[in-house]
Amino acid sequence: MIPFTDEELLPVVEKSLEKIKPMLALDGGGLTLLKIEDGRVFVQLQGACQGCASSGQTLKYGVERQLRIDIHPEIEVINVLPGTENEIESLNH
């Protein structure tokens, strides 16, 4: 159980993501934070990262790993594909 509220997580998640964005930009990609709910971070990979075959690896070993180091070992990152933002609610169950 993550001992922070979603509101408490927001600024620290944003700060942690700022560390990752330059790495993604080198590959022509990017990342947008969509929301945090129940300790899960919903992001959307942008640019070249979007359709990249290794985007899952980037998410797990880049983004999620950084957040777990900076914030909490149980934090989870979920990539929301473009056009499916309105389906985030269904991903929660």
C-alpha positions as CSV (number, residue, x, y, z in Angstrom):
1,M,0.0,0.0,0.0
2,I,1.4,3.4,-1.0
3,P,1.3,5.7,2.0
4,F,0.5,8.8,0.0
5,T,-2.7,10.3,-1.4
6,D,-2.9,10.9,-5.1
7,E,-2.7,14.6,-4.4
8,E,0.5,14.2,-2.5
9,L,1.9,12.1,-5.3
10,L,1.3,14.6,-8.0
11,P,4.2,17.0,-7.4
12,V,6.7,14.3,-6.7
13,V,5.6,12.3,-9.7
14,E,5.9,15.4,-11.9
15,K,9.4,16.1,-10.6
16,S,10.5,12.5,-11.2
17,L,9.1,12.5,-14.7
18,E,11.1,15.6,-15.5
19,K,14.3,13.5,-15.0
20,I,13.1,11.0,-17.6
21,K,11.9,13.4,-20.3
22,P,15.3,14.4,-21.6
23,M,16.1,10.7,-22.2
24,L,12.9,10.3,-24.1
25,A,13.5,13.5,-26.1
26,L,16.9,12.1,-27.3
27,D,14.9,9.4,-29.1
28,G,12.3,11.9,-30.4
29,G,9.7,10.9,-27.8
30,G,8.0,12.4,-24.9
31,L,5.6,11.7,-22.1
32,T,2.4,13.3,-20.7
33,L,1.1,12.7,-17.2
34,L,-2.7,12.2,-17.5
35,K,-3.7,11.4,-14.0
36,I,-2.8,9.6,-10.7
37,E,-5.4,7.4,-9.2
38,D,-5.1,4.9,-6.3
39,G,-1.3,5.3,-6.5
40,R,-1.2,4.4,-10.2
41,V,0.3,6.8,-12.6
42,F,-1.4,7.1,-16.0
43,V,0.8,8.4,-18.7
44,Q,0.8,8.7,-22.5
45,L,3.9,8.2,-24.5
46,Q,4.3,10.9,-27.2
47,G,6.2,11.3,-30.4
48,A,8.5,8.5,-31.5
49,C,7.8,6.6,-28.2
50,Q,4.2,6.1,-29.2
51,G,4.6,3.3,-31.7
52,C,8.0,2.2,-30.7
53,A,8.5,-1.6,-30.2
54,S,10.5,-1.0,-27.0
55,S,8.0,1.5,-25.5
56,G,6.9,-1.2,-23.0
57,Q,10.5,-1.5,-21.9
58,T,10.9,2.3,-21.7
59,L,7.8,2.4,-19.5
60,K,8.7,-0.4,-17.2
61,Y,12.5,0.0,-16.9
62,G,12.7,3.8,-17.5
63,V,9.6,5.6,-16.2
64,E,8.3,3.1,-13.6
65,R,11.8,2.3,-12.3
66,Q,12.6,6.0,-11.8
67,L,9.3,6.6,-10.0
68,R,9.9,3.6,-7.7
69,I,13.4,4.8,-6.9
70,D,12.2,8.3,-6.2
71,I,8.9,7.7,-4.5
72,H,7.8,4.2,-3.6
73,P,8.6,0.6,-4.7
74,E,5.0,-0.3,-5.4
75,I,4.1,2.6,-7.7
76,E,2.7,1.4,-11.0
77,V,2.8,3.2,-14.3
78,I,0.1,2.6,-17.0
79,N,0.5,3.7,-20.6
80,V,-2.7,5.1,-22.0
81,L,-2.8,4.7,-25.8
82,P,-3.8,7.8,-27.8
83,G,-7.5,7.9,-28.4
84,T,-8.2,5.7,-25.3
85,E,-8.0,8.5,-22.7
86,N,-11.8,8.3,-22.1
87,E,-11.3,4.6,-21.2
88,I,-9.1,5.2,-18.2
89,E,-12.0,4.5,-15.9
90,S,-12.4,1.0,-17.3
91,L,-8.6,0.4,-16.7
92,N,-9.2,0.8,-13.0
93,H,-11.2,-2.3,-12.6
